[in-house]
Amino acid sequence: MAPKLIRNFRSFIWDSDTHLKSHEERKFLRKLDFSILTIGCLGFFLKYLDQGNLANAYVSGMQEDLKMLGNEYTYAVTCYTVAYAVMQIPSNIIIQYIRPSYWLAAMEICWGTFTFAQAGVRNVNMLYAFRFLVGFFESSFFPSLLFVLGSWYTKTELAKRIAIFHMTAPVGTAFGGYLQAAVYESLDGHHGLAGWRWLYIVCGCMTVPVGFMTWFILPDTPYTTKSWFLSEEEKQLAIERVREAGKAAPAPLTFATFKVILTRWRWYAFVLGYVLYGSSCAAGDYFGIWLKSENFSVVDRNIIPTGSKLISGFCVVLWGFLSDYTGSRFALVLCPLMYGLIPNGILAFWPTSQGVKMFAFMTTGVQLMTAIFYAWANEVCADNNEERAIVISSMNGFQYAVAAWLPIVIFPQTMAPTFRYGFPATWGLAIAALIAIVGIQMLHTREQRKKQHNESTVEHGSFDDSGEETGEVGSKADDSNIRESKSI
């Protein structure tokens, strides 16, 4: 009785089909979780810590020390964003030929080095250059890890693991606030260095060792893994699992590959929907600037926004677990974003009450369901490995490409802290994203119905244009043709 209760409880709080898996498969998944999630969470935590420390440094003395005027802070953000957007798609193409563990380890060591280097900036132009290089080297991590996660896990497993991975983003940003507050209070002025410079030193020293860990621990993908901690039987089990889940094996990238991708609806719909959604999440980034305008202390400016990040982290994991438990991606993408209309709407109308605005800033992250959006894209594109890689990287890459210029237009620092263009724009973008998400669901439903119709036709036999009968018996189509007809 007790073992059964334990199995049922484990199936409820973790994978819903845990009780159906063999002891060997559960042991394999534990190894996989430990390796991929350890590297993914540590790396993404540090990526967001290193990405977000500009905001912490800016409100902790960098603005005054570097004599940053006008929109120079926004330009520094843009330098990072441009570089980050440029390398998204190339990174996921590169890891089709170079093992992800090698590529991501090199990238992480490089971005850690340039994070450390930011402690020595003497003017705004140096800051621009270093932010560009940090963004360039960080850009590979997120899309490549999403691809790796989608390569190993099945439908009942994927969303919660992407959620746990993605949860470290707001947690990393929140930790950056606590870290900056602690550094400012304990190290400001030590050895003649300002507290914000010490922040970059500490972050760089944390990042580089994780890069070396990535090379040693990340197991690459089921078809390319040479991981030392997986047995040959477990490697074979991994391939069997992904085949049963309908995930396509790797194939060479050719012109025909891109032609197939660009003549389907998937790339266009997912990229558009994600760009609109991602752009609608920008309001929370200006929490610290509003607190500074309200004369909160340096410590409070760093600590208070961490509350919103912790709420975001909790919601990211909650939506991921609910999505895997219910089996629904669409509902868990739609509902959080519908809530996002509330805080975005409050900031758009900018009420006089400080408490209402505080509530809005604190809860903007409830709409953060990025993990489920990517799980959805991973699964819709599962029948084409290369399409999956390019769609995922394009979603993130194009969103950052838009983020490279959009804040300059709608969130210029000269309009701080009310941002009369920015907050109304994020509200409108959230509404547009909801429309796009409904459109994706309609297109996917139509595609599934067409696929079922084609499978039914093949099973029962049909006639081609020449009048020859096709089907399971007497078919002149080989297996590759059948697979092609199923993928249309």
matplotlib code that plots the C-alpha trace (Angstrom):
import matplotlib.pyplot as plt

x = [0.0, 2.7, 4.8, 1.7, 0.9, 4.4, 4.2, 0.9, 2.2, 5.3, 3.2, 1.0, 3.9, 6.3, 5.7, 2.2, 3.3, 6.1, 4.2, 4.3, 8.0, 10.5, 13.1, 15.8, 13.9, 13.4, 17.1, 18.0, 15.8, 17.3, 20.8, 19.4, 17.7, 20.8, 23.1, 21.0, 19.1, 22.2, 24.1, 21.0, 19.9, 23.4, 24.2, 20.9, 21.0, 24.4, 23.4, 20.5, 22.7, 25.3, 22.6, 20.7, 23.6, 23.7, 20.4, 21.7, 25.0, 23.2, 21.1, 24.1, 26.5, 27.5, 25.3, 27.2, 30.7, 30.5, 28.6, 25.8, 23.4, 20.2, 19.5, 23.0, 21.7, 19.2, 22.0, 24.1, 21.1, 20.7, 24.4, 23.8, 20.5, 21.8, 24.7, 22.3, 19.9, 22.6, 23.8, 20.6, 19.9, 23.6, 24.1, 21.4, 22.8, 26.3, 25.3, 24.0, 27.7, 29.6, 28.7, 26.6, 28.8, 31.9, 30.2, 28.3, 31.3, 33.5, 30.7, 30.2, 33.9, 34.0, 31.0, 32.2, 35.6, 34.0, 31.6, 34.6, 36.2, 33.2, 34.6, 37.3, 35.2, 36.2, 33.7, 30.4, 32.1, 34.0, 30.7, 29.0, 31.8, 31.8, 28.0, 28.1, 30.6, 28.8, 25.6, 27.4, 28.7, 25.6, 23.3, 24.0, 23.0, 19.2, 18.2, 20.8, 19.6, 16.0, 17.0, 18.8, 15.9, 13.4, 15.7, 15.6, 12.2, 8.7, 5.3, 4.6, 8.2, 9.2, 7.3, 8.1, 11.8, 11.9, 10.0, 12.6, 15.3, 13.6, 12.7, 16.4, 16.1, 13.9, 15.7, 19.0, 17.8, 16.5, 19.7, 21.5, 19.6, 20.5, 24.1, 24.4, 22.9, 25.3, 28.3, 27.4, 27.2, 30.3, 32.7, 31.9, 35.2, 37.4, 40.8, 39.5, 36.7, 33.0, 30.4, 29.0, 32.5, 32.8, 29.5, 31.1, 34.1, 32.0, 29.7, 32.7, 34.3, 31.1, 30.5, 33.8, 33.9, 30.4, 31.7, 34.2, 31.5, 29.3, 32.0, 32.2, 28.6, 26.2, 25.2, 24.6, 21.6, 20.4, 22.0, 25.3, 25.9, 29.2, 28.4, 30.6, 27.8, 25.3, 25.6, 25.3, 21.9, 20.7, 21.9, 19.9, 16.9, 17.1, 16.9, 13.9, 12.1, 12.4, 11.4, 8.3, 7.6, 7.7, 10.9, 12.8, 16.4, 19.0, 19.5, 21.9, 20.9, 20.3, 18.5, 15.5, 15.4, 15.0, 12.5, 10.3, 10.6, 9.7, 6.8, 5.0, 3.0, 5.0, 8.0, 5.9, 3.3, 5.5, 8.0, 5.3, 3.4, 6.6, 7.9, 4.6, 4.5, 8.2, 7.8, 4.8, 6.9, 9.2, 7.3, 8.8, 12.4, 11.7, 10.7, 14.1, 14.0, 10.6, 11.8, 14.7, 12.4, 10.4, 13.6, 13.9, 17.4, 20.1, 19.5, 15.8, 16.1, 18.0, 15.9, 12.3, 12.3, 13.5, 10.0, 8.6, 11.3, 10.6, 6.8, 7.8, 10.0, 7.2, 4.6, 7.0, 7.3, 3.6, 2.5, 5.1, 3.8, 0.2, 0.9, 2.5, -0.1, -3.1, -1.4, -2.4, 0.1, -2.4, -4.4, -1.3, 0.1, -3.2, -4.3, -1.2, -1.0, -4.6, -3.7, -0.9, -3.4, -4.2, -0.7, 0.1, -3.2, -2.5, 0.8, -0.6, -3.1, -0.5, -2.8, -1.7, -1.6, 1.9, 0.5, -1.4, 1.7, 3.8, 1.2, 1.4, 5.2, 5.3, 2.9, 3.9, 5.9, 2.8, 2.3, 5.7, 4.9, 7.9, 8.7, 5.3, 5.5, 8.8, 7.5, 4.6, 7.0, 9.2, 6.3, 4.6, 7.9, 9.0, 8.6, 11.5, 14.7, 16.1, 12.9, 12.6, 16.1, 15.5, 12.0, 13.2, 16.2, 14.2, 11.6, 14.2, 16.4, 13.7, 12.3, 15.7, 16.1, 12.9, 14.1, 17.2, 15.3, 11.9, 12.9, 14.7, 11.4, 8.9, 11.1, 13.5, 15.1, 14.1, 10.5, 11.3, 9.6, 6.1, 7.1, 3.9, 4.7, 6.2, 3.5, 0.5, 2.6, 3.2, -0.5, -1.4, 1.3, -0.2, -3.6, -1.9, 0.0, -3.3, -4.7, -1.6, -1.7, -5.3, -4.2, -1.4, -3.8, -6.2, -3.4, -2.1, -5.6, -6.1, -2.7, -3.5, -6.9, -5.2, -2.5, -5.1, -7.0, -3.8, -3.0, -6.5, -6.3, -2.9, -4.3, -7.4, -6.0, -6.5, -5.8, -3.2, -3.5, -2.4, -5.2, -2.9, -4.0, -1.9, -2.1, -0.6, -0.9, 0.5, 1.8, 4.5, 5.5, 8.4, 8.7, 10.3, 7.4, 4.9, 6.8, 6.8, 3.0, 2.5, 4.6, 2.7]
y = [0.0, 2.5, 2.0, 2.5, 5.8, 6.9, 6.1, 7.9, 11.0, 11.1, 10.9, 13.8, 16.2, 15.2, 13.3, 12.1, 8.8, 8.0, 4.9, 3.6, 3.8, 1.1, 1.4, 1.7, 4.6, 6.4, 6.0, 7.3, 10.4, 11.2, 11.2, 13.4, 15.8, 16.2, 16.9, 19.1, 20.9, 21.5, 23.1, 24.8, 26.4, 27.4, 28.8, 30.6, 32.0, 33.5, 34.6, 36.7, 37.8, 39.1, 40.5, 42.3, 43.7, 46.7, 47.9, 47.3, 49.0, 52.0, 52.8, 52.1, 54.7, 53.9, 56.7, 59.3, 57.7, 57.4, 60.6, 58.9, 61.4, 61.3, 57.9, 56.5, 53.8, 52.7, 52.7, 50.4, 48.0, 48.2, 47.2, 44.1, 43.3, 43.7, 41.3, 38.9, 38.9, 38.4, 35.0, 33.3, 31.4, 30.8, 29.2, 26.6, 25.8, 25.5, 23.0, 20.7, 20.2, 21.0, 19.2, 21.7, 20.9, 22.2, 25.3, 26.4, 25.9, 28.2, 30.8, 30.9, 31.2, 34.2, 36.0, 35.5, 37.0, 40.1, 40.4, 40.6, 43.2, 45.6, 46.3, 48.4, 50.6, 54.2, 55.8, 55.0, 53.9, 51.2, 50.1, 49.9, 47.6, 45.3, 45.0, 44.1, 41.3, 40.0, 39.8, 38.2, 35.3, 34.9, 34.6, 30.9, 29.6, 30.0, 28.7, 25.9, 24.6, 24.8, 22.6, 20.2, 19.9, 19.4, 16.7, 14.5, 14.9, 13.7, 15.5, 14.7, 15.8, 18.8, 21.9, 21.6, 21.1, 24.1, 26.0, 25.0, 26.0, 29.3, 30.0, 30.8, 33.9, 35.9, 34.3, 35.3, 38.9, 38.9, 37.6, 40.4, 42.9, 41.2, 40.8, 44.4, 45.5, 43.3, 44.4, 48.0, 47.8, 45.7, 46.4, 49.9, 51.9, 48.9, 49.1, 52.3, 50.5, 51.6, 49.0, 48.6, 47.7, 45.0, 43.5, 42.8, 41.2, 38.9, 37.9, 37.2, 35.0, 33.0, 32.5, 31.2, 28.0, 27.0, 27.2, 24.5, 22.4, 22.6, 20.9, 18.1, 17.5, 18.5, 15.3, 16.9, 15.2, 11.6, 11.0, 12.7, 12.0, 10.6, 11.3, 9.5, 8.9, 7.3, 3.6, 2.2, 0.8, 4.2, 5.9, 3.4, 4.0, 7.7, 7.2, 4.8, 7.3, 10.2, 8.0, 6.9, 10.6, 11.4, 13.5, 13.4, 12.4, 14.9, 15.5, 17.6, 21.2, 22.0, 24.6, 22.3, 22.3, 26.1, 25.9, 23.5, 25.7, 28.9, 27.5, 26.3, 28.4, 27.4, 29.7, 32.8, 32.2, 31.2, 34.0, 36.7, 35.4, 35.2, 38.7, 40.2, 38.4, 39.0, 42.7, 43.0, 41.8, 44.9, 47.0, 45.3, 46.3, 49.9, 49.2, 50.3, 53.5, 54.4, 53.6, 55.9, 58.7, 58.1, 58.7, 55.1, 54.4, 52.6, 49.4, 49.6, 50.2, 46.9, 44.9, 45.8, 44.7, 41.3, 40.7, 40.9, 38.5, 35.9, 36.1, 35.6, 32.6, 30.9, 31.5, 30.2, 26.9, 26.7, 27.2, 24.5, 21.9, 22.6, 22.4, 19.0, 17.8, 18.9, 18.2, 21.6, 24.1, 26.5, 27.2, 27.8, 30.2, 32.1, 32.5, 34.0, 36.5, 37.4, 38.3, 40.4, 42.8, 44.0, 45.2, 46.5, 48.3, 49.9, 51.2, 52.4, 54.6, 55.6, 56.2, 58.7, 56.0, 54.8, 51.5, 50.7, 51.2, 49.2, 46.3, 46.6, 46.5, 43.6, 41.4, 42.1, 38.8, 36.7, 36.7, 35.0, 31.7, 31.6, 28.0, 26.7, 28.8, 27.1, 23.6, 24.2, 25.2, 22.2, 19.8, 21.3, 21.1, 17.7, 16.0, 18.0, 18.4, 21.2, 23.2, 22.8, 24.3, 27.2, 28.0, 28.1, 30.2, 32.5, 33.1, 34.4, 36.0, 38.1, 39.1, 40.5, 42.1, 44.0, 44.7, 46.3, 49.3, 49.3, 50.5, 53.5, 54.5, 53.7, 53.8, 56.7, 57.7, 61.3, 60.2, 58.4, 57.4, 57.6, 56.5, 57.7, 55.8, 52.6, 51.3, 51.9, 50.1, 47.0, 46.8, 46.9, 44.3, 42.0, 42.2, 41.6, 38.6, 37.1, 37.3, 35.7, 32.9, 32.0, 32.1, 29.6, 27.2, 27.4, 26.7, 23.8, 22.3, 22.5, 20.9, 18.0, 17.4, 17.3, 15.0, 12.6, 12.7, 11.8, 9.0, 7.6, 7.8, 5.9, 3.3, 2.5, 3.0, 5.7, 6.5, 8.8, 11.0, 8.2, 5.9, 3.5, 2.3, 3.2, 1.9, -0.6, -3.4, -3.2, 0.4, 1.5, 4.2, 3.5, 4.4, 7.8, 8.8, 7.8, 9.8, 12.7, 12.5, 12.5, 15.6, 17.7]
z = [0.0, 1.0, -2.2, -4.3, -2.5, -3.0, -6.7, -7.1, -5.2, -7.3, -10.4, -9.1, -8.3, -11.0, -14.3, -14.6, -16.2, -13.6, -12.4, -16.0, -16.4, -15.6, -12.8, -15.5, -17.2, -13.9, -13.1, -16.5, -16.1, -12.7, -14.3, -17.1, -14.8, -12.7, -15.6, -17.9, -15.2, -13.1, -16.0, -17.4, -14.2, -13.1, -16.5, -17.0, -13.5, -14.1, -17.6, -16.1, -13.2, -15.7, -18.0, -15.2, -13.3, -15.6, -14.0, -10.5, -11.2, -12.9, -9.8, -7.5, -8.7, -12.3, -13.7, -11.6, -12.0, -15.8, -16.1, -18.1, -19.6, -21.6, -23.1, -22.7, -20.3, -23.0, -25.6, -23.3, -23.1, -26.9, -27.5, -25.4, -27.1, -30.7, -30.1, -28.3, -31.2, -33.9, -32.7, -31.8, -35.1, -35.9, -32.5, -33.0, -36.5, -35.1, -32.5, -35.2, -36.1, -32.9, -29.7, -27.5, -24.4, -26.3, -27.8, -24.7, -22.4, -24.6, -24.8, -21.1, -20.3, -22.7, -21.3, -17.8, -18.8, -20.2, -17.3, -15.1, -17.5, -16.9, -13.5, -15.2, -17.5, -17.5, -19.9, -21.7, -24.9, -23.0, -21.4, -24.8, -26.2, -23.2, -23.1, -26.8, -26.2, -23.2, -25.2, -28.1, -26.0, -23.9, -26.9, -27.5, -24.1, -24.0, -27.5, -27.4, -23.9, -25.1, -28.1, -25.8, -23.4, -26.3, -27.7, -24.6, -22.9, -23.8, -23.6, -20.0, -19.0, -21.0, -19.8, -16.1, -16.9, -19.2, -16.4, -13.8, -16.2, -17.1, -13.4, -12.8, -15.0, -12.6, -9.6, -11.1, -11.6, -8.0, -6.6, -8.5, -6.5, -3.2, -4.3, -5.3, -2.0, -0.1, -2.2, -1.9, 1.9, 2.4, -0.4, -1.6, -1.5, -0.8, -2.7, -4.2, -6.2, -6.1, -5.1, -8.6, -9.9, -7.2, -8.5, -11.9, -10.3, -8.1, -11.1, -13.4, -10.8, -10.4, -14.1, -15.5, -13.4, -14.5, -18.1, -17.4, -15.7, -18.8, -20.9, -18.4, -17.5, -20.4, -22.2, -25.7, -27.5, -27.7, -31.1, -30.3, -26.6, -25.5, -21.9, -19.4, -16.9, -19.3, -20.1, -23.6, -22.6, -21.4, -24.6, -26.6, -24.3, -24.9, -28.7, -28.3, -26.1, -28.5, -31.5, -29.7, -28.9, -32.6, -32.5, -35.7, -35.9, -37.0, -40.8, -42.8, -43.3, -46.9, -49.0, -49.1, -45.3, -45.2, -48.1, -46.1, -43.0, -44.8, -46.7, -43.5, -41.0, -37.9, -38.2, -39.0, -36.3, -33.4, -34.1, -34.4, -31.3, -29.2, -30.3, -29.3, -26.0, -25.2, -26.0, -23.7, -20.7, -20.7, -18.2, -15.1, -16.2, -15.2, -11.6, -10.1, -12.1, -10.7, -7.2, -7.7, -8.8, -5.6, -3.6, -2.3, -0.9, -3.0, -1.0, -1.5, -5.2, -5.4, -2.9, -3.6, -7.3, -6.2, -4.9, -8.5, -9.7, -7.0, -7.9, -11.5, -10.7, -8.7, -11.5, -14.2, -12.3, -11.4, -15.1, -16.2, -13.7, -14.5, -18.2, -18.0, -15.5, -17.7, -21.0, -22.2, -23.7, -25.2, -22.0, -19.9, -22.5, -22.8, -19.2, -17.6, -20.4, -19.9, -16.3, -17.6, -19.0, -15.4, -14.3, -17.8, -17.9, -14.5, -15.6, -18.9, -17.1, -14.4, -11.4, -8.7, -5.9, -5.2, -3.7, -6.9, -9.0, -6.6, -7.0, -10.8, -10.9, -8.4, -10.4, -14.0, -13.9, -13.4, -17.2, -17.6, -19.3, -21.6, -20.6, -21.9, -25.1, -25.9, -24.9, -27.2, -30.1, -29.4, -29.6, -32.6, -34.6, -33.2, -36.5, -38.0, -35.9, -37.9, -38.1, -34.3, -33.8, -36.2, -34.9, -31.3, -32.0, -34.3, -31.6, -29.1, -31.7, -33.3, -30.0, -29.0, -32.4, -31.7, -28.2, -29.6, -30.9, -29.3, -25.8, -27.5, -29.1, -26.3, -23.1, -23.6, -20.3, -20.9, -20.2, -17.0, -14.8, -16.3, -19.8, -21.4, -24.6, -23.0, -20.6, -23.0, -25.7, -23.5, -22.7, -26.4, -27.2, -24.6, -26.4, -29.8, -28.4, -27.1, -30.7, -32.1, -29.6, -30.5, -34.2, -33.5, -31.8, -34.7, -37.2, -35.2, -34.8, -38.6, -39.2, -36.8, -38.5, -41.9, -40.6, -39.2, -42.5, -44.4, -42.0, -42.4, -46.2, -46.2, -43.8, -45.8, -49.2, -51.8, -55.4, -56.7, -59.7, -62.1, -60.8, -59.0, -55.6, -52.7, -49.1, -46.7, -49.2, -52.7, -52.1, -54.4, -51.9, -49.8, -46.1, -46.8, -49.0, -46.3, -43.7, -46.0, -46.6, -42.8, -42.3, -44.7]

ax = plt.figure().add_subplot(projection="3d")
ax.plot(x, y, z, "-o")
ax.set_aspect("equal")
plt.show()
